[in-house]
Amino acid sequence: MTKKAIRSENYSEKEGPLFMAFELDSQHWKLGFTIGMGQKPRRRTIAAGDVQSLQREIGLAKKRFKLGKTAEVVSCYEAGRDGFWLHRYLLESGIKNVVVDSSSIEVKRRKRRAKADGLDVEKLLTMLIRFHYGESKVWSVVHVPSPEDEDRRQLHRELCTLKKEKGRTTNRIKGLLAAQGIRLNGAVDLSDKRLDAMRLWDGSPLLPGLKDRLKREWEHVLFLKRQIHAVEAERKRVLKEEDRPDLDMVRQLEGFTA
């Protein structure tokens, strides 16, 4: 029997597992179920995060495809805003799940989808079946960190978020002033003295509404600076005091010395 024939036989095997794919968004989860190629998928929609409804739909899908209650379930979903809690829940429930790197999913060049677009559950089901039966190159599986490892990344992620927000706020300040013909050179400084001294294109002072808004934006920048300073201090403390192998590379890259 040829390799192609064996693969075709595996795809249509009726005694295999129940395949389940998720299409996740903030309000709803779309579910797709099947037992192999050529089988019409069972599609259902439940509220996002409703794991009780999820378990009920899995049970109903097993009945629909005439599988036993203890039949194996194999599932997948694309990595995104739901993170890894769902993956951990599925594993805890005895379901064999993979989290898929969205950018790795094969698509036709003429029909490239936007990065934020979810893939239809039927397409995911087809790829899940192929992956299950050995076609590992259909996508890349995300390495799911332990909850502890994921938690250790929070400090770095928070620092990146704060710095991005500070950059957006300072750019917004520059944009508000540029719209009035005022160009800021160098670092942004909007102390009361500086604001009082600013003049519009015709030499008149800033109007009250704009001035008040700029003050609030500047207060937000100062708040972010304090937050960044606090997080950086905590990060330095962690690098200095905690003895973890995963921090050795960070210390080397940053030239950190205790």
Protein Blocks (a to p, Z undefined) as FASTA:
>chain_A
ZZklmmmmmmmpmklccdddddddfkbccddddfbehiacddddddehilklmmmmmmmm
mmmnopafklccdddddddfklmmlmmmmmmnopacddddfklpccdfklcccfklccdf
klmmmmmmmmmnopamlpccdddddfklmmmmmmmmmmmmmmmmmmmmmmmmmmmmmmno
pacehjddddfklmmmpccfkopacdfklmmmmmmmmmmmmmmmmmmmmmmmmmmmmmmm
pccfklmmmmmmnopaZZ
